[in-house]
Amino acid sequence: MKSVTVDYRVKKVECECCGQELPNETFTERKFEFSRQDVLEYGDWQDVMENEEDFDHHVCEYVYGTISFFAAGFFDKIIVTPKEIRKFKQFISEIFKTS
């Protein structure tokens, strides 16, 4: 598998024009594609994978951090479901099974 697409939701927390807080219903559905190459360049996943708690933490940190940096606004709140996090963890596991 060369990439994985993670579905996520973005909640606009405040108006970009006036800074006023927006209502809770302001969600948009989005997708972000993570490439195998980008994941491999991030760090030493094999060491992290040895400890399930560390692995969970690093996966969440990487997914949220990458989406925040490349695909969200400064005041946006990103929501990734546990199902999508599991999908990303499976992607990483498959990379290292075949490496």
C-alpha positions in Angstrom: 0.0 0.0 0.0 1.5 3.3 -1.1 -0.8 5.6 0.9 -3.7 5.8 3.3 -6.5 8.3 3.3 -7.8 9.5 6.7 -11.3 11.0 6.9 -11.6 13.7 9.5 -13.9 16.6 10.4 -13.0 20.2 10.9 -15.0 22.5 13.3 -14.6 26.2 12.7 -14.2 27.5 16.2 -14.4 31.2 15.4 -15.0 33.4 12.5 -11.8 34.3 10.6 -13.1 37.8 10.0 -14.4 39.0 13.3 -13.2 36.4 15.8 -16.7 35.7 17.0 -17.3 32.1 18.3 -19.2 30.0 15.7 -22.1 27.6 16.5 -21.3 23.9 17.0 -22.9 22.9 13.7 -20.1 24.3 11.7 -18.4 21.1 10.7 -16.9 20.1 7.3 -15.9 16.6 6.3 -12.4 16.3 4.7 -9.9 13.7 3.7 -6.1 13.7 4.0 -3.8 11.3 2.2 -0.6 10.1 4.0 2.0 8.6 1.7 4.3 5.7 2.6 7.3 7.9 2.0 6.2 10.7 4.3 5.4 8.2 7.1 8.9 6.6 6.7 10.6 10.0 6.8 8.9 11.0 10.1 10.9 8.9 12.5 11.7 5.5 13.8 8.3 3.9 13.9 9.7 0.4 14.6 11.1 1.5 18.0 7.8 3.2 18.9 5.7 0.1 17.8 7.3 -2.0 20.5 5.2 -0.2 23.2 1.5 -0.1 22.4 0.9 3.0 24.6 3.8 4.9 22.9 2.6 3.8 19.5 -0.9 5.1 20.1 0.5 8.4 21.3 2.8 8.8 18.4 0.2 7.9 15.8 -2.3 10.4 17.2 0.4 13.1 17.5 1.5 12.5 13.9 -2.0 12.3 12.4 -3.3 15.4 14.2 0.0 17.4 13.8 0.3 16.7 10.0 -3.3 17.5 9.3 -3.2 20.7 11.4 0.0 21.8 9.6 -1.0 21.0 6.0 -4.8 21.1 5.9 -6.4 23.2 8.6 -6.6 26.8 9.7 -5.1 28.1 12.9 -8.4 28.2 14.8 -9.8 25.0 13.4 -10.6 22.0 15.6 -9.7 18.7 14.0 -11.7 15.5 14.8 -10.4 12.1 13.8 -12.4 9.1 14.8 -10.8 6.1 16.5 -11.7 4.1 13.4 -9.5 6.3 11.3 -6.7 6.2 13.8 -6.9 2.4 13.7 -6.7 2.5 9.9 -3.6 4.6 10.1 -2.0 2.3 12.7 -2.7 -0.7 10.4 -1.1 1.2 7.5 2.1 1.7 9.5 2.1 -1.9 10.6 1.7 -3.1 7.0 4.6 -0.9 6.0 7.0 -2.6 8.4 5.7 -6.1 7.7 6.8 -5.6 4.1 10.0 -3.7 4.8 
